[in-house]
Amino acid sequence: MKIIFVLILISLLIALGFLAAFFWAVKSGQYEDDYTPSVRILFEDTKKEKK
């Protein structure tokens, strides 16, 4: 029975870690631009030619 409580505690700690990482990503601006990645393939890259 003790192992169930240990596994629940470990799973809660992992879940809290993922939740903290998600909030950190949102706070740092990871999800602000949701349009550009979907159309980035349509942009033509301009490469500079070496002389």
N, C-alpha and C positions, 0 to 999 in steps of 0.2 A: 504494500500500500504506500510505503514511503517513496517508492520510485515514481509513482504517478504524480505525487506532489512535486518531486524534483523535475520531472519532465514538463509539467505545467509551468513551473517557475522559469525553466530555461526557455520554453516557447514564448512566454510573456516577455522575457528580456530581449529575445531576438525580434519579436514584433515591435517592441518599443524602439529598438535600434533602427529598424526599417522605417518606422514612423518619423523618428528624428532625422534620418537621412532624407526622407521626402520633404519635410518642412525646411531643411537646410537648402535643398535644391530649389524649392519654390522661392525662398527668401533671397537666394543668390541670383535669381533671374533665369533659371534654366528653361522655364516654360513660357517665357514672355512672347517669343516669336514662333507661332505655330503655323504660319502660312508659308514662309520662305523655304523651309526644308522640302515641302511637297512640290514646289516648282523649281527648285534649284537645278534639276536635271535639264530644264528647258533653257537655262542661261548659257550663252556661248562663252567659252573661256577665250580670252585674248592672250596669246603668248607673244612675248617679245622675241624677235629674231636676232640672233647674234651675227655680227658682221665680221 
